[in-house]
Amino acid sequence: MLKLADVQRDARTIEIIGADGYSTSITLDEALRDDNFLAYEWAGQPVPILHGFPVRAVFPRLSGGNWVKWVIEIRVK
């Protein structure tokens, strides 16, 4: 999705913010990896509330602390 957002040339990081106030920042290069995704379904059903409904950011190559639940905002910096 970031590739479609026309990110400014000087952008270096993204910050992902959850409804619970938790946030994380990762480098733009890391965020653009092909195996990252925003999960809105799990086994054909909406992501359960405890696992991040409506959207959870998933970064398979990073620790689980970077997997933000209840995503409400993504900022490119």
Secondary structure, DSSP 8 states (H G I E B T S, - for coil): -GGGTT--TT--EEEEEETTS-EEEEEHHHHT-TT-EEE-EETTEE--GGGTTT-EEE-TTS-GGG--SSEEEEEE-
